[in-house]
């Protein structure tokens, strides 16, 4: 009989746990249709529009909590019944608030992306300016003429300043 390598079995176990984590995380919704059938879903979009008003958020934990051993089964059932009788008003408010938060988060992400793209364009423009200065240096005839030396010194100073500006933009992008 062939033995399984313990490292491989450990790796498979870790992969299984990592794949199962998304199923434990998140928000779940509960709603009842007109026939009295109770449905559970993790996608708000999956709830028919006519039942979205009564949908209740039933879990918002990252990992499931173990039931308390002190609570008996009838007490647990009674708690679930009380949850199902809650007014749908609160859940509507919660959903509207969550949608507003998600919208604000999307807008903030979009602003960050726009700022990053703008900085990348600015860096690209500065690099083109550096290339222009280097080309200008190459066009000078000789380093022995006083005019050429002064121009080369000025161009080197400009290139150094542009490189520092690029570096400061890149540091700002890293934050």
Helices and strands as residue ranges (DSSP letters): H 6-24, E 28-32, E 38-41, G 44-46, G 49-54, E 56-59, H 73-84, H 88-139, H 146-174
